[in-house]
């Protein structure tokens, strides 16, 4: 049943992302340009400072913060990569893993996330990079509500970048950031 939910959510996300513009709510389109080296900037060792919204889409403004290391390794010559993160803060410990895989037919990436506490995350996010900014989207659920999830990689330099996760429960009309991470290269 879980595999069916993931497949259904992934299909819904792809339909949303490929629907005619007139049928969509106004929001950025996920980029469909780029290549298998879009994530090369991230290979190596990083430190991360994370601000996490404790109760997303609840009206809460309670944030908590974490710090720790992150490492990203290339797989398949860079057309896939594996990122690991281990963060600690007042609200506890986060151990996360992300797998990003490039699809040469669509020129897009799929991003899958897992953590040591809950296992696999929701369906893969799909998207890519344009003009130094990466955007990735998926349909998912939160507390039995249908939502959209968006990841944005921005402010990318040789030594820093930012990653923001946001949720929308109104079809992508508005987005609430709930995971804001600042990365700094080690060494």
N, C-alpha and C positions, 0 to 999 in steps of 0.2 A: 504494500500500500504506500509506503514511504517513497519507493522508486516511482510509482505512478504520480504521486503529488509533485515530486521534483520534475518529472517529465512534463506534467500539465503546466506547472508554473513556468518552466523554461519555454514551452510553446507559447504561453500567454505573453511572456516577455518579448519573444521574437515577433509575435503578431503586433504587439504594441509598437515595437521599434520599426516595423516595416509597413504599418498601416498608412494609407494616403494622408497627406498633411492636413487636409480639411477635416478628417475624422479625429485628429489628435488634439489633446489639450496643449496649449502653448508651453513648450519646454525645449531645451536643447536636444538636438538629434545626436545619438552616439556617433562618433566619427567612424567612417568606413574607409579611411585612408591610413596608410602607415605600413609598417613592415615588421618582419620577425625580429628586428633589433630595437623596437620601441622602448623596451624596458632595460636596455643596456646601461643607462644612467644609474640604475639601482644596484648593479652587481657590486658586492663587497660588504663591508662591515659598517654599521650605523649605530648611533644612539638615537633613542626616540623619547620624546615627551608627548604624552597623550592626555587630552582632556576628553572625558566620556560623560555624556548626559545619562544620569542614573536611570531615569524612567522616560524613555522616548515616547513621543506622541501622547503624553498624559497631561500636558500643561505645566509640568514640573520644570523648574529652572535649577535643579540641584545637579551640580557637576562634581566629578571626582577626577583626580589626576594620577598618572602613573609615569614611571621612567624605567628604561632598561635598554638592552641591546637588541639589534635586529641584524640579520644577515640574509643576503639574497645571492643564490647561486644559479648560474645558467645551466640549462639542461638542453640537450639536442642542439648544441651550437648556438643557443640563444633563442630558438623559436619556442622555447618553454623555459620557465624558471620556477624556482622554489624559494619562498621567503619564509623565514622563521622569526618570531618575535617573542620576547619574554620580558614582561613588564611587572613592576611591583608598585603599589601605592596604598593609601589608607583603606581602600575598599577591597584590597586583596591582591591576588596574583593572576596574571593572564599569560597563558602560553598559546600562541597562535601559529598557524601554518597556512600559507596561501600558495596555490598552484595556478600559474598563468600559462595558457597554451594558445599559440597563434594559429589561426585558420587561414592558410594561404588562399583558399577559394573566396572567402568573404573579406579578407584583409582586416579581420577583427580578432580580438582576443576574448577568451573566456577566462574569468577569474573565479576560482573556487576557494572557499575559506573553511577552516576547521579550527577548533580549539580543544585543549585537553579537558575542559570541563563538560562541554556539551557534545563533542564529536563534530560531525559534519555540519556546516552551516546550511543556509538555504540553497536555492538553485544558483547555478553559475551566473555571474553578471557578464554581460556582453558589451563590447565597445572597443574603443581604440584611442589613438592620439591624433591631435590636429593642433598645429601651431604651438607645440610645447605643452599641451594640456591633454590629459587623458580622462575620458568620461566613460563610465560603465554602468549599465542599468540591469535590473531584474525585477520581476514580480515575485512577491513573497507574502508571508503572513506574519503578523505580530499580535499576540494575544487574541487569536482567532479572527483578526481583521485583515482584509486584503490591503496590501501596501505595495508601493514601489520603493526600491532601494537604489541609491546612486552613490558611486565612488567617484571622486575627482582627485587626480594627481595634478598639482599645480606648483608654481614658483620653483621650477626645477632648475638647479644650477649644478656645478660639478661637486659641490660640498653640502647642498641642502635640498630638500623638497618638502612639500606638504601633501598630506592625504586627508581628505574629508569624506566621511560617510554621512548621508542624509536620508531620511525617510519621508514619504509622502502618502497620506491617506485620502487625498482628494484627486486622485488620478494624475498627479504630476503638476497640478496648478501651483501648489506651494510645497516647499521643502523645509524640513527641520533638521539642521545639523545635529548629530549626536555622537560623533567620533571625530575629533580634530587632532591629527598627529603631525608633529614637526620632527623631521629627521635631519641629523647632522652626521656627515661622514667621519669615521674614525681614522686617524692617521693622516 
